[in-house]
Structure formats: C-alpha cells, structure tokens
Amino acid sequence: MSSRSILVIDVGTSGLRAAVVRPDGTIDALHHEAFAPSTPFAGLVEFDPTELADRVLRVAHASLADAGPVAAVGIANQRASTIVWDGRTGRPTGPALGWQDLRTVGECIVAKAEHGLNLAPNQTATKAGWMLKNHSFDGIDRSDLLVGTVDSWVAWTLSGGERLHVSDHSNVAVTGLATVHEGTPRWNSRAASACGVPLETLPRIVTSSGVVGPAAALPGAPVISALVGDQQASLVGQSCVRPGMAKATFGTGGMLDLVTGDTPPARADRTRHGTFPIVAWSVPDRDGVRLTWGSEAVMLAAGTNVEWLRDDLGLVSSAEETARVAGECTSTDGVMFVPALLGLGTPSWDYGARGALVGITRGTTRAHIVRAVLEGVAHRGADLLDAVVADHPESEPRELRIDGGMSRNEVFVQALADAIGRPVSVSPVTEATTLGAAYLAGLAVGTWSNLDDIASLWRPLTTVDPGSTDPSASRARWADAVTRAAGWIPELSALDF
C-alpha cells in the first residue's frame, strides 16, 4: 500500500502540516506545526519564508519517517501570499507578504485609475510589485530574482533549489497577473508591467495534477505531482468533481466553491452577485490542458465570530462550548447577529459594514446571543450559496458539503441546512485540503485512475437535512438585519476592488 501512497504538504494561513494519504483515502502520519504570520502594524501581514521552508522540510521528513515511502507529493497552499527570492542562492529578499496584507490598497486604486485594472490587495499582483520596489537587493543580480506564491516556494524547497519554479492554474488564476477568461490562464504582460513585475521572474505554469519534478530534498526523491490552491483542494477533497457540486469551508473565514464545468468564464472580474471565477483544477490532456472551472464566494469572518465570543466577550470558554450553550434555547427569540466584524464579502463586498446584534430585549440571554452568532454565520453561508447559484443557475447543487472547524458544531450545521433549504454533508476530516492535494497527485501517478474513483471515496461524517419550516421568513428578516450593518464606515464602504 505504501508505494501508492501520497505525501501532502498543506500550508495554511496559521499553520502547516504534512500527512500521508493512503489509496483508500485514509490519512496517516500527520505532523502539524503552528506558523502564524506576524502583524508589525495594523493591516500588515508578513511571514519568514526561510522559517516556512525549514518547517515544511521538518514535517515532511517526520511523516515519511512514520509512514515509509510514497509514490508522489502533493502541495496545497494558502493562495496569493507572495515571496521574492534569489534564484541563484535560494535566499528570500525579505519577508513574504500574506494574502491578508493590505499595504497595497493605494497601488490597487492607482492600477484601476491609470491602467483600468481591477486588482485587490489580497491578490499577488500589487504585493509582488511592492516587494520588488521596496526590498533590498544588495549583492543580488536582478536577473536572478524569482517571484512566486506559496506553492512555488514549497516546490522550490522540496526540489532542493534545483530551479523548479512552478505554479499551477488554480493559483495563477487568482494572482491578478494572469488572463483568466480567455481559455487557459497565462501570464498577462499588461498587468505585470503595470505592477512592475518582470514576466521572467514568474513561475512556469503547470497543471494542478501532473508530474513536475523530483522532491530531491526528501528521502527517495518522490515526484511532485500536484500543486493546488487551498480552496480548490478542499473542493476536490470533498469529492466535488462534477458540475453542480459545491463545498463550503468554515474556518477563520469562509469560502464556498461551486464546480461549473469546462466552459471558461465570460470575464475574470467579480460578478454583480459578488462571486469570482476560479480554475477548480487542471489536468494534462491529449490536446494540452483540460481545465475545470468554478465559482467562488467569500465570507470575510466565520470562525472569527466564535473566537470573539470566546476571547473578547467571554461568553464561552471554548469554541466547542458554543453548541451546548446555543442548545439551551430552541430559537434566538428574534435576536439576529450579522457577522461583519471585518466587513461583508459576497454578495455586497462592503468593507465598511460592521457587525450588528439586533432584536435584543431584557429577556435576551447568553444562549440567545451564542445561537444568534452561529445562525448569523449560517445565513452568511446561505448568502454565498445564493450568489453562486444566481450566477450559475444551470449548476445549482442538490446538497452542500462542508469542512473547517465550524463543521463540527451540530447547532451551526443544522442552522446552515435550515438557511439553505437543502442537505448539508459534513466532511469526515476537518481539513479536506489534504485529501484534495493527495487525490490530484495520485491521479498523476496512478494511485487513482479517474475522477470517478475520487467520487467513490466520499464518506460523509453525517448528513443533516433542513427542518420543515420554510426559511423564507427568516431569510427576509436576515436581509433586513444586513441593511442595518451595511455602510457603517462610509469611507471604507466606498472602496471597490
């Protein structure tokens, strides 16, 4: 069995893990290390690429020591976080900028005003330009500089610095530096020039599934055969491999992704319903590359709201306690919470919206507030699903599959099923990204033969059906509550990326 197993390196926003996925889809030899970014000032989010590389190699070696040889390596990663390094020495030129970093808001405004480019500060484009302008390059020949996202850096690290500079379509398509709606994504010279990023610094674009080179830094030098962004990895990891299948991840924030099929999007920009086209994954094809497309909707704060209950309000002592406390009442008695602590993403993209707790009376208890927070996140999940369905009515899903920390909260899962009016199936693993990267890597080396094999591996932990009550009344009240949270800080609400 071990010779067909897959090692996965999964780098998230606050930690990284290595694990070995067996041919039956079970996860073995999991090793995790916390790796939170630093925030030297408000709006700045950085991390040390060298430390990340050291930790990647440490957990990878530990997993292989426990599990034995593997057939291949898959990489899943936080998207858009950006690293610049010297391709001759492998040394980074300075701190990496995390995807949450907001220091390039001004550059995004200038790119739109002067070049007609719709870029957001959470994309790679302006981050790379800022780093190439502001990092110190003493003793470095600029022709040796390389720019990449986390998947590129991890692949470089695992290859032992053998100039394996690659990134896959799922990552490239969300950088802001690539054309997306004109077929297969490729680097966009106009966007790169406007951001001050030489095309020659960017990685070679490869398929999400396919052998790209040996992981020479690991025992046995297994081939690297998958690179994929974290949300797309979660999609595949929950066996959403056909059009009309959708998953949502409820972690610190929330992302909902719908598989739409093989037709490229009409445009790359955010739609009027607040969603974005994505490359779900890509595979080699006899004619070159076969891409599967998707639609993504974003919630800026999901589990953050539970952390607020625990760490700031002190209403619960742990995230797990929220289900018990919320279960002390059968409804919120009219209390509603809009989880806009960081603004609202899809569908309105109102950065100036702020959290709102409405409908409070003298009889409101701790249990009502805790339940209202869980139900508020569930309503936001329904907003995301409504948005992708509005953009792709032909691909409306019959159920929603979910992972992330909040997927283990039974009160939240039931509230989500009630809000969306359809079944919710819970992933057997909290972080399905690991499985998705393994499945894509395994497709490239024969561990699994095709997408049907991956579909057959889905074994939900549980499936929760919606209650018998029509959700339309609660959804209407929810929409009214959202209007009360919107536009709270007008100058931020005016920003449009």
C-alpha positions as CSV (number, residue, x, y, z in Angstrom):
1,M,0.0,0.0,0.0
2,S,2.8,2.5,0.9
3,S,4.2,2.5,-2.6
4,R,0.9,4.0,-3.9
5,S,0.5,6.5,-1.0
6,I,0.8,10.2,-1.4
7,L,2.7,12.7,0.9
8,V,0.9,16.0,1.2
9,I,2.3,19.3,2.3
10,D,-0.6,21.6,3.2
11,V,0.4,25.2,4.1
12,G,-2.4,27.3,5.6
13,T,-2.6,30.8,7.0
14,S,-1.8,29.9,10.6
15,G,-0.1,26.6,10.3
16,L,1.2,23.8,8.1
17,R,1.0,20.1,8.0
18,A,2.4,17.0,6.3
19,A,0.5,13.8,6.1
20,V,0.4,10.6,4.1
21,V,-2.8,9.7,2.3
22,R,-3.4,6.0,1.6
23,P,-5.1,4.6,-1.5
24,D,-8.3,4.1,0.4
25,G,-8.4,7.8,1.3
26,T,-7.3,7.4,4.9
27,I,-4.9,9.9,6.4
28,D,-1.8,8.7,8.2
29,A,1.4,10.1,9.8
30,L,0.0,13.6,10.3
31,H,2.5,16.2,11.6
32,H,1.5,19.8,12.2
33,E,3.3,22.9,13.2
34,A,1.7,26.3,14.0
35,F,3.1,29.1,11.8
36,A,1.1,32.2,12.3
37,P,2.1,35.3,10.4
38,S,3.3,38.5,12.1
39,T,1.4,41.8,12.1
40,P,4.0,44.5,12.7
41,F,1.4,47.2,12.2
42,A,-2.3,47.3,11.5
43,G,-3.0,46.0,8.0
44,L,0.4,44.4,7.6
45,V,0.7,40.6,7.5
46,E,4.1,39.0,6.9
47,F,6.0,35.8,7.5
48,D,9.5,34.5,7.2
49,P,9.9,32.3,4.0
50,T,13.1,30.7,5.4
51,E,11.3,29.6,8.5
52,L,8.4,28.3,6.4
53,A,10.8,26.2,4.3
54,D,12.5,24.8,7.4
55,R,9.2,23.8,8.9
56,V,8.0,22.2,5.6
57,L,11.1,20.0,5.4
58,R,10.8,19.1,9.1
59,V,7.1,17.9,8.9
60,A,7.7,16.2,5.6
61,H,10.6,14.2,6.9
62,A,8.7,13.3,10.1
63,S,5.7,12.0,8.1
64,L,7.9,9.9,5.8
65,A,9.8,8.5,8.8
66,D,6.5,7.3,10.2
67,A,4.8,6.2,7.1
68,G,7.5,4.9,4.8
69,P,8.0,5.5,1.0
70,V,5.4,7.3,-1.1
71,A,4.7,7.5,-4.8
72,A,4.4,11.2,-5.0
73,V,4.0,14.5,-3.3
74,G,1.0,16.9,-3.5
75,I,1.1,20.6,-2.3
76,A,-1.9,22.6,-1.1
77,N,-1.4,26.2,-0.1
78,Q,-2.9,29.5,1.1
79,R,-3.4,31.4,-2.1
80,A,-1.9,34.8,-3.2
81,S,0.7,35.1,-0.4
82,T,3.8,36.3,-2.1
83,I,7.6,35.5,-1.9
84,V,10.5,37.0,-3.7
85,W,13.9,35.2,-3.7
86,D,17.3,35.0,-5.3
87,G,17.1,32.1,-7.7
88,R,20.9,31.7,-7.6
89,T,21.2,31.3,-3.8
90,G,17.6,30.5,-2.8
91,R,17.6,33.3,-0.2
92,P,14.4,35.4,0.2
93,T,14.9,39.1,-0.3
94,G,12.7,39.9,2.7
95,P,9.6,39.0,4.5
96,A,6.8,37.4,2.5
97,L,3.5,39.2,2.3
98,G,0.5,37.2,3.4
99,W,-2.7,37.2,1.4
100,Q,-4.4,39.3,4.2
101,D,-1.8,42.1,3.9
102,L,-3.4,45.4,3.0
103,R,-0.4,47.7,2.4
104,T,-1.0,47.9,-1.3
105,V,-4.5,49.4,-1.2
106,G,-3.1,52.6,-2.8
107,E,-1.5,50.6,-5.6
108,C,-4.8,48.9,-6.3
109,I,-6.5,52.3,-6.6
110,V,-3.8,53.6,-8.9
111,A,-3.9,50.4,-11.1
112,K,-7.6,50.9,-11.7
113,A,-7.4,54.7,-12.3
114,E,-4.3,54.6,-14.6
115,H,-4.4,51.2,-16.2
116,G,-8.1,50.1,-15.9
117,L,-7.0,47.0,-13.9
118,N,-9.4,45.6,-11.2
119,L,-6.9,44.4,-8.6
120,A,-7.5,43.7,-4.9
121,P,-4.8,44.0,-2.2
122,N,-5.4,40.3,-1.3
123,Q,-4.1,39.3,-4.7
124,T,-0.4,38.7,-5.6
125,A,0.0,41.4,-8.3
126,T,0.5,44.5,-6.2
127,K,2.2,42.6,-3.4
128,A,4.9,41.4,-5.9
129,G,5.3,44.9,-7.3
130,W,5.7,46.4,-3.8
131,M,8.3,43.8,-2.8
132,L,10.3,44.3,-6.0
133,K,10.3,48.1,-5.3
134,N,10.9,48.1,-1.6
135,H,13.1,45.1,-0.7
136,S,16.8,45.4,-0.5
137,F,18.7,43.7,-3.4
138,D,22.3,44.4,-2.3
139,G,24.6,41.8,-3.9
140,I,21.7,40.3,-6.0
141,D,21.6,40.4,-9.7
142,R,18.0,41.4,-10.6
143,S,18.0,38.9,-13.4
144,D,18.2,36.1,-10.8
145,L,15.1,37.3,-8.9
146,L,12.1,34.9,-8.7
147,V,8.6,35.8,-7.7
148,G,6.2,33.1,-6.5
149,T,3.3,32.2,-4.3
150,V,3.5,29.6,-1.5
151,D,3.1,26.6,-3.8
152,S,6.0,27.9,-5.9
153,W,8.2,28.4,-2.8
154,V,7.3,24.9,-1.3
155,A,8.0,23.2,-4.7
156,W,11.4,25.1,-4.9
157,T,12.2,24.0,-1.3
158,L,11.3,20.3,-1.9
159,S,13.3,20.2,-5.1
160,G,16.4,21.2,-3.2
161,G,16.6,24.5,-5.1
162,E,17.1,22.8,-8.4
163,R,15.4,25.8,-10.2
164,L,11.9,24.1,-10.1
165,H,10.0,27.4,-10.3
166,V,6.3,26.4,-11.0
167,S,2.8,27.3,-10.1
168,D,-0.5,25.7,-11.2
169,H,-3.5,27.1,-12.9
170,S,-5.6,27.2,-9.7
171,N,-3.1,29.5,-8.1
172,V,-2.1,31.5,-11.1
173,A,-5.7,32.4,-11.9
174,V,-6.2,34.3,-8.6
175,T,-2.9,36.3,-8.7
176,G,-4.3,39.2,-10.7
177,L,-1.3,38.7,-13.0
178,A,-2.9,36.3,-15.4
179,T,-5.6,36.3,-18.1
180,V,-8.5,34.1,-16.9
181,H,-11.4,34.4,-19.2
182,E,-9.6,33.7,-22.5
183,G,-9.2,30.0,-22.2
184,T,-6.2,28.6,-20.4
185,P,-4.8,31.1,-17.9
186,R,-1.4,32.6,-18.9
187,W,0.7,35.5,-17.6
188,N,-0.7,38.9,-18.6
189,S,2.1,41.1,-19.8
190,R,0.0,44.3,-19.4
191,A,-0.9,43.6,-15.7
192,A,2.7,42.5,-14.9
193,S,4.1,45.7,-16.5
194,A,1.6,47.9,-14.7
195,C,2.6,46.3,-11.3
196,G,6.3,46.4,-12.1
197,V,6.7,42.6,-12.2
198,P,9.0,41.3,-15.0
199,L,7.5,38.3,-16.7
200,E,10.8,36.4,-16.4
201,T,10.5,36.4,-12.6
202,L,7.2,34.5,-12.7
203,P,7.0,30.7,-12.4
204,R,6.3,28.3,-15.2
205,I,2.6,27.5,-15.3
206,V,1.8,23.8,-14.9
207,T,-1.4,21.7,-14.4
208,S,-2.8,21.1,-10.9
209,S,-2.3,17.3,-11.5
210,G,0.8,16.2,-13.3
211,V,4.5,15.4,-12.6
212,V,6.6,18.5,-12.4
213,G,9.9,17.2,-11.0
214,P,11.5,15.3,-8.1
215,A,11.3,16.3,-4.5
216,A,15.1,15.9,-4.2
217,A,15.2,17.2,-0.7
218,L,13.2,14.2,0.6
219,P,14.2,10.6,1.1
220,G,13.7,8.6,-2.1
221,A,13.1,11.8,-4.1
222,P,9.4,11.1,-4.8
223,V,8.0,13.2,-7.7
224,I,6.0,16.3,-7.0
225,S,2.7,15.7,-9.0
226,A,0.2,18.2,-7.7
227,L,0.0,21.9,-6.8
228,V,-3.4,23.4,-5.9
229,G,-4.8,26.3,-4.0
230,D,-6.4,25.5,-0.6
231,Q,-10.0,26.1,-1.5
232,Q,-9.8,24.1,-4.7
233,A,-8.0,21.4,-2.8
234,S,-10.9,21.3,-0.3
235,L,-13.3,21.1,-3.2
236,V,-11.6,18.0,-4.7
237,G,-11.0,16.6,-1.2
238,Q,-14.8,16.6,-0.6
239,S,-15.2,14.7,-3.9
240,C,-16.9,17.7,-5.6
241,V,-15.7,16.6,-9.0
242,R,-18.7,17.1,-11.2
243,P,-20.6,20.3,-12.3
244,G,-23.3,21.2,-9.8
245,M,-21.3,20.1,-6.8
246,A,-20.4,22.6,-4.1
247,K,-18.5,22.8,-0.9
248,A,-18.0,25.4,1.8
249,T,-15.2,25.7,4.2
250,F,-16.0,27.4,7.5
251,G,-12.6,28.2,9.2
252,T,-11.4,31.6,10.3
253,G,-13.2,33.0,7.2
254,G,-15.5,31.1,4.9
255,M,-15.2,30.2,1.2
256,L,-17.9,28.5,-0.9
257,D,-16.9,26.9,-4.2
258,L,-19.1,25.5,-7.0
259,V,-18.0,23.4,-9.9
260,T,-19.3,24.9,-13.1
261,G,-17.7,22.7,-15.8
262,D,-15.3,23.1,-18.7
263,T,-16.7,26.4,-20.1
264,P,-14.4,29.4,-19.4
265,P,-16.0,32.3,-17.7
266,A,-17.2,35.3,-19.8
267,R,-15.0,37.6,-17.7
268,A,-12.4,37.4,-15.0
269,D,-13.8,40.2,-12.8
270,R,-16.1,39.9,-9.8
271,T,-19.7,39.4,-11.0
272,R,-22.7,41.6,-10.0
273,H,-23.6,38.9,-7.4
274,G,-20.1,39.2,-5.8
275,T,-18.6,35.9,-6.9
276,F,-15.3,35.2,-8.8
277,P,-14.5,32.7,-11.5
278,I,-11.8,30.2,-10.5
279,V,-9.9,27.4,-12.0
280,A,-11.1,24.5,-9.9
281,W,-8.3,22.2,-11.2
282,S,-6.4,21.3,-14.4
283,V,-5.1,18.1,-15.8
284,P,-2.9,17.2,-18.8
285,D,-4.9,16.3,-21.9
286,R,-4.0,14.9,-25.3
287,D,-4.6,18.3,-26.7
288,G,-2.6,20.0,-24.0
289,V,-4.6,21.0,-20.8
290,R,-8.1,20.3,-19.7
291,L,-9.4,22.8,-17.2
292,T,-12.4,22.5,-14.9
293,W,-13.9,25.9,-13.8
294,G,-15.7,27.0,-10.7
295,S,-17.3,29.9,-9.0
296,E,-16.2,31.2,-5.6
297,A,-18.0,33.3,-2.9
298,V,-16.2,34.7,0.1
299,M,-17.2,35.3,3.8
300,L,-14.6,37.5,5.5
301,A,-15.3,36.3,9.0
302,A,-16.7,32.9,10.0
303,G,-14.9,31.2,12.9
304,T,-13.6,34.7,13.8
305,N,-17.0,35.3,15.3
306,V,-16.8,32.3,17.6
307,E,-13.3,33.5,18.7
308,W,-14.9,36.9,19.5
309,L,-17.5,35.1,21.7
310,R,-14.7,33.2,23.5
311,D,-11.8,35.6,23.7
312,D,-13.3,39.0,23.8
313,L,-16.8,38.6,25.3
314,G,-16.0,35.6,27.5
315,L,-19.5,34.1,26.8
316,V,-17.9,30.7,26.3
317,S,-14.7,29.1,27.4
318,S,-14.1,27.2,24.2
319,A,-15.4,27.0,20.6
320,E,-16.8,23.6,21.3
321,E,-18.9,25.0,24.1
322,T,-20.9,27.2,21.7
323,A,-23.1,24.2,20.6
324,R,-24.0,23.3,24.2
325,V,-24.8,26.9,25.1
326,A,-26.8,27.5,22.0
327,G,-28.7,24.3,22.6
328,E,-30.1,25.8,25.9
329,C,-32.7,27.6,23.7
330,T,-34.6,26.4,20.7
331,S,-34.6,29.8,19.0
332,T,-33.0,33.2,19.3
333,D,-36.4,34.8,20.1
334,G,-35.9,37.3,17.3
335,V,-32.2,38.2,18.0
336,M,-30.1,38.3,14.9
337,F,-26.3,38.7,14.5
338,V,-24.7,39.9,11.3
339,P,-21.1,38.6,11.3
340,A,-19.5,41.6,9.6
341,L,-16.6,42.1,12.1
342,L,-14.3,42.6,9.1
343,G,-16.9,43.9,6.6
344,L,-19.0,41.9,4.3
345,G,-17.8,39.9,1.3
346,T,-20.0,38.2,-1.2
347,P,-22.5,39.5,-2.4
348,S,-22.1,43.1,-1.4
349,W,-18.4,43.5,-0.8
350,D,-18.9,46.2,1.7
351,Y,-15.6,46.8,3.5
352,G,-17.3,49.4,5.8
353,A,-20.0,47.1,7.1
354,R,-19.6,46.2,10.7
355,G,-21.1,43.5,13.0
356,A,-24.6,44.1,14.2
357,L,-26.6,42.4,17.0
358,V,-30.3,43.4,16.7
359,G,-33.6,42.4,18.3
360,I,-32.2,42.3,21.9
361,T,-34.7,42.5,24.7
362,R,-34.5,42.4,28.5
363,G,-35.1,38.7,28.2
364,T,-32.2,38.0,25.9
365,T,-29.8,35.5,27.4
366,R,-26.2,34.3,26.7
367,A,-27.7,31.3,24.9
368,H,-29.7,33.5,22.6
369,I,-26.6,35.6,21.7
370,V,-24.5,32.5,21.1
371,R,-27.2,30.9,19.0
372,A,-27.6,34.1,17.0
373,V,-23.9,34.2,16.2
374,L,-24.0,30.6,14.9
375,E,-27.2,31.3,12.9
376,G,-25.7,34.5,11.6
377,V,-22.7,32.6,10.1
378,A,-25.2,30.1,8.7
379,H,-27.2,32.9,7.0
380,R,-23.9,34.2,5.5
381,G,-23.3,30.7,4.2
382,A,-26.7,30.8,2.5
383,D,-25.8,34.2,1.0
384,L,-22.8,32.7,-0.6
385,L,-24.7,29.8,-2.0
386,D,-27.4,32.1,-3.3
387,A,-24.8,34.2,-5.1
388,V,-23.1,31.3,-6.9
389,V,-26.5,29.9,-7.9
390,A,-27.6,33.3,-9.2
391,D,-24.5,33.4,-11.4
392,H,-24.8,29.7,-12.5
393,P,-28.4,28.5,-12.2
394,E,-27.6,25.6,-14.5
395,S,-25.3,24.2,-11.9
396,E,-27.5,24.5,-8.8
397,P,-26.3,21.9,-6.2
398,R,-28.6,19.5,-4.5
399,E,-26.6,19.5,-1.3
400,L,-23.7,21.4,0.2
401,R,-20.6,19.7,1.5
402,I,-18.7,21.4,4.3
403,D,-15.4,21.2,6.2
404,G,-13.5,23.5,8.5
405,G,-13.6,23.9,12.3
406,M,-17.2,25.0,12.4
407,S,-18.3,21.9,10.5
408,R,-18.1,20.0,13.9
409,N,-20.7,22.3,15.5
410,E,-24.0,20.5,15.3
411,V,-26.1,23.6,16.0
412,F,-24.4,25.5,13.3
413,V,-24.7,22.7,10.7
414,Q,-28.5,22.4,11.4
415,A,-28.8,26.2,11.1
416,L,-27.0,26.1,7.8
417,A,-29.2,23.3,6.4
418,D,-32.3,25.3,7.5
419,A,-31.0,28.5,5.9
420,I,-30.1,27.0,2.5
421,G,-33.1,24.6,2.4
422,R,-31.1,21.6,1.4
423,P,-29.0,18.8,3.0
424,V,-25.6,19.6,4.4
425,S,-23.0,16.8,4.3
426,V,-20.1,17.1,6.7
427,S,-16.6,16.1,5.6
428,P,-15.1,13.1,7.6
429,V,-11.9,15.2,8.0
430,T,-11.9,18.8,9.3
431,E,-9.3,19.9,6.7
432,A,-10.3,18.4,3.3
433,T,-7.4,20.3,1.6
434,T,-5.0,17.4,2.5
435,L,-7.2,14.9,0.7
436,G,-7.7,17.1,-2.4
437,A,-4.0,17.6,-2.9
438,A,-3.5,13.9,-2.5
439,Y,-6.2,13.0,-4.9
440,L,-4.8,15.3,-7.6
441,A,-1.2,14.0,-7.0
442,G,-2.5,10.4,-7.1
443,L,-4.3,10.9,-10.4
444,A,-0.9,11.8,-11.9
445,V,0.9,8.6,-10.8
446,G,-1.9,6.0,-10.9
447,T,-3.0,5.8,-7.3
448,W,-6.5,6.6,-8.6
449,S,-7.5,6.2,-12.2
450,N,-10.0,9.0,-12.7
451,L,-12.4,11.4,-11.1
452,D,-15.0,8.6,-10.6
453,D,-12.5,6.9,-8.3
454,I,-12.3,10.1,-6.3
455,A,-16.1,10.5,-6.2
456,S,-16.4,7.0,-4.8
457,L,-14.2,7.8,-1.8
458,W,-16.7,10.3,-0.3
459,R,-17.9,9.1,3.1
460,P,-19.6,12.0,4.9
461,L,-19.3,12.0,8.7
462,T,-23.0,12.9,8.7
463,T,-25.7,14.5,6.5
464,V,-28.1,16.9,8.1
465,D,-31.5,17.7,6.4
466,P,-33.2,21.0,6.7
467,G,-36.1,21.4,9.1
468,S,-39.6,21.5,8.0
469,T,-40.0,25.3,8.4
470,D,-39.9,27.4,5.3
471,P,-36.7,29.5,5.5
472,S,-38.2,32.4,3.5
473,A,-39.3,34.4,6.6
474,S,-36.0,34.1,8.4
475,R,-34.1,34.9,5.3
476,A,-36.2,38.1,4.8
477,R,-35.6,39.1,8.4
478,W,-31.9,38.4,7.8
479,A,-31.8,40.6,4.8
480,D,-33.3,43.4,6.9
481,A,-30.6,42.9,9.6
482,V,-27.8,43.1,6.9
483,T,-29.1,46.5,5.8
484,R,-28.5,47.8,9.4
485,A,-24.9,46.6,9.3
486,A,-24.1,47.9,5.9
487,G,-22.2,51.1,5.2
488,W,-21.2,51.7,8.9
489,I,-17.9,53.3,7.9
490,P,-18.7,55.1,4.7
491,E,-15.1,55.8,3.6
492,L,-14.4,52.0,3.7
493,S,-17.7,51.2,2.1
494,A,-16.7,53.4,-0.8
495,L,-13.7,51.2,-1.6
496,D,-14.3,48.9,-4.6
497,F,-11.7,46.3,-5.7
